Amino acid sequence: MSKSGSSRRKKRRAGKSGQMPAGGAGLMRFFEDSSIGIKIGPIATIVMSAALILMVIAAHLGVFNWLFTSA
């Protein structure tokens, strides 16, 4: 084996290869930087979907019937 091949292997084993890992941080950074559009956090998403679910349940129970009845 050549000397350059063994030095590459030693760097790789020592974690000094100069390359980012295949998954994880590099992929997350790519999606965070390249996404365009509305930025909504995870908590806001959960709260809004829970509110939508509650409104649908309320509509099925007839809570909003007074809006559609004529006086």
Distance bins in CASP14 RR format, pairs under 12 A and 6 or more apart:
PFRMAT RR
TARGET T0000
AUTHOR 0000-0000-0000
RMODE 2
METHOD distances of the structure
MODEL  1
1 7 0 0 0 0 0 1 0 0 0 0 0
1 8 0 0 0 0 0 1 0 0 0 0 0
1 9 0 0 0 0 1 0 0 0 0 0 0
1 10 0 0 0 0 0 1 0 0 0 0 0
2 8 0 0 0 0 1 0 0 0 0 0 0
2 9 0 0 0 0 0 1 0 0 0 0 0
3 9 0 0 0 0 0 1 0 0 0 0 0
3 10 0 0 0 0 0 1 0 0 0 0 0
4 10 0 0 0 0 0 1 0 0 0 0 0
4 11 0 0 0 0 0 1 0 0 0 0 0
5 11 0 0 0 0 1 0 0 0 0 0 0
5 12 0 0 0 0 0 1 0 0 0 0 0
6 12 0 0 0 0 0 1 0 0 0 0 0
6 13 0 0 0 0 0 1 0 0 0 0 0
7 13 0 0 0 0 0 1 0 0 0 0 0
7 14 0 0 0 0 0 1 0 0 0 0 0
7 16 0 0 0 0 0 1 0 0 0 0 0
7 17 0 0 0 0 0 1 0 0 0 0 0
8 14 0 0 0 0 0 1 0 0 0 0 0
8 15 0 0 0 0 0 1 0 0 0 0 0
8 16 0 0 0 0 0 1 0 0 0 0 0
8 17 1 0 0 1 0 0 0 0 0 0 0
8 18 0 0 0 0 0 1 0 0 0 0 0
8 19 0 0 0 0 0 1 0 0 0 0 0
9 15 0 0 0 0 0 1 0 0 0 0 0
9 16 0 0 0 0 0 1 0 0 0 0 0
9 17 0 0 0 0 1 0 0 0 0 0 0
10 16 0 0 0 0 1 0 0 0 0 0 0
10 17 0 0 0 0 1 0 0 0 0 0 0
11 17 1 0 1 0 0 0 0 0 0 0 0
11 18 1 0 0 1 0 0 0 0 0 0 0
11 19 0 0 0 0 1 0 0 0 0 0 0
12 18 0 0 0 0 1 0 0 0 0 0 0
12 19 0 0 0 0 1 0 0 0 0 0 0
12 21 0 0 0 0 0 1 0 0 0 0 0
15 21 0 0 0 0 1 0 0 0 0 0 0
19 26 0 0 0 0 0 1 0 0 0 0 0
20 26 1 0 1 0 0 0 0 0 0 0 0
20 27 0 0 0 0 1 0 0 0 0 0 0
20 28 0 0 0 0 0 1 0 0 0 0 0
20 29 0 0 0 0 1 0 0 0 0 0 0
20 30 0 0 0 0 0 1 0 0 0 0 0
21 27 0 0 0 0 1 0 0 0 0 0 0
21 28 0 0 0 0 0 1 0 0 0 0 0
21 29 0 0 0 0 0 1 0 0 0 0 0
23 29 0 0 0 0 0 1 0 0 0 0 0
23 30 0 0 0 0 0 1 0 0 0 0 0
23 31 0 0 0 0 0 1 0 0 0 0 0
24 30 0 0 0 0 1 0 0 0 0 0 0
24 31 0 0 0 0 0 1 0 0 0 0 0
24 32 0 0 0 0 0 1 0 0 0 0 0
25 31 0 0 0 0 0 1 0 0 0 0 0
25 32 0 0 0 0 0 1 0 0 0 0 0
26 32 0 0 0 0 1 0 0 0 0 0 0
26 33 0 0 0 0 1 0 0 0 0 0 0
26 34 0 0 0 0 0 1 0 0 0 0 0
27 33 0 0 0 0 0 1 0 0 0 0 0
27 34 0 0 0 0 0 1 0 0 0 0 0
28 34 0 0 0 0 0 1 0 0 0 0 0
28 35 0 0 0 0 0 1 0 0 0 0 0
29 35 0 0 0 0 0 1 0 0 0 0 0
32 39 0 0 0 0 1 0 0 0 0 0 0
38 44 0 0 0 0 0 1 0 0 0 0 0
38 45 0 0 0 0 0 1 0 0 0 0 0
38 48 0 0 0 0 0 1 0 0 0 0 0
39 45 0 0 0 0 0 1 0 0 0 0 0
40 46 0 0 0 0 0 1 0 0 0 0 0
40 47 0 0 0 0 0 1 0 0 0 0 0
40 48 1 0 0 1 0 0 0 0 0 0 0
40 49 0 0 0 0 0 1 0 0 0 0 0
41 47 0 0 0 0 1 0 0 0 0 0 0
41 48 0 0 0 0 0 1 0 0 0 0 0
42 48 0 0 0 0 0 1 0 0 0 0 0
42 49 0 0 0 0 0 1 0 0 0 0 0
43 49 0 0 0 0 0 1 0 0 0 0 0
43 50 0 0 0 0 0 1 0 0 0 0 0
44 50 0 0 0 0 0 1 0 0 0 0 0
44 51 0 0 0 0 0 1 0 0 0 0 0
45 51 0 0 0 0 0 1 0 0 0 0 0
45 52 0 0 0 0 0 1 0 0 0 0 0
46 52 0 0 0 0 0 1 0 0 0 0 0
46 53 0 0 0 0 0 1 0 0 0 0 0
47 53 0 0 0 0 0 1 0 0 0 0 0
47 54 0 0 0 0 0 1 0 0 0 0 0
48 54 0 0 0 0 0 1 0 0 0 0 0
48 55 0 0 0 0 0 1 0 0 0 0 0
49 55 0 0 0 0 0 1 0 0 0 0 0
49 56 0 0 0 0 0 1 0 0 0 0 0
50 56 0 0 0 0 0 1 0 0 0 0 0
50 57 0 0 0 0 0 1 0 0 0 0 0
51 57 0 0 0 0 0 1 0 0 0 0 0
51 58 0 0 0 0 0 1 0 0 0 0 0
52 58 0 0 0 0 0 1 0 0 0 0 0
52 59 0 0 0 0 0 1 0 0 0 0 0
53 59 0 0 0 0 0 1 0 0 0 0 0
53 60 0 0 0 0 0 1 0 0 0 0 0
54 60 0 0 0 0 0 1 0 0 0 0 0
54 61 0 0 0 0 0 1 0 0 0 0 0
54 63 0 0 0 0 0 1 0 0 0 0 0
55 61 0 0 0 0 0 1 0 0 0 0 0
55 62 0 0 0 0 0 1 0 0 0 0 0
55 63 0 0 0 0 1 0 0 0 0 0 0
55 64 0 0 0 0 1 0 0 0 0 0 0
56 62 0 0 0 0 0 1 0 0 0 0 0
56 63 0 0 0 0 0 1 0 0 0 0 0
56 64 0 0 0 0 0 1 0 0 0 0 0
57 63 0 0 0 0 1 0 0 0 0 0 0
57 64 0 0 0 0 0 1 0 0 0 0 0
58 64 1 0 0 1 0 0 0 0 0 0 0
58 65 0 0 0 0 0 1 0 0 0 0 0
58 67 0 0 0 0 0 1 0 0 0 0 0
59 65 0 0 0 0 1 0 0 0 0 0 0
59 67 0 0 0 0 0 1 0 0 0 0 0
59 68 0 0 0 0 0 1 0 0 0 0 0
62 68 0 0 0 0 1 0 0 0 0 0 0
62 69 0 0 0 0 0 1 0 0 0 0 0
END
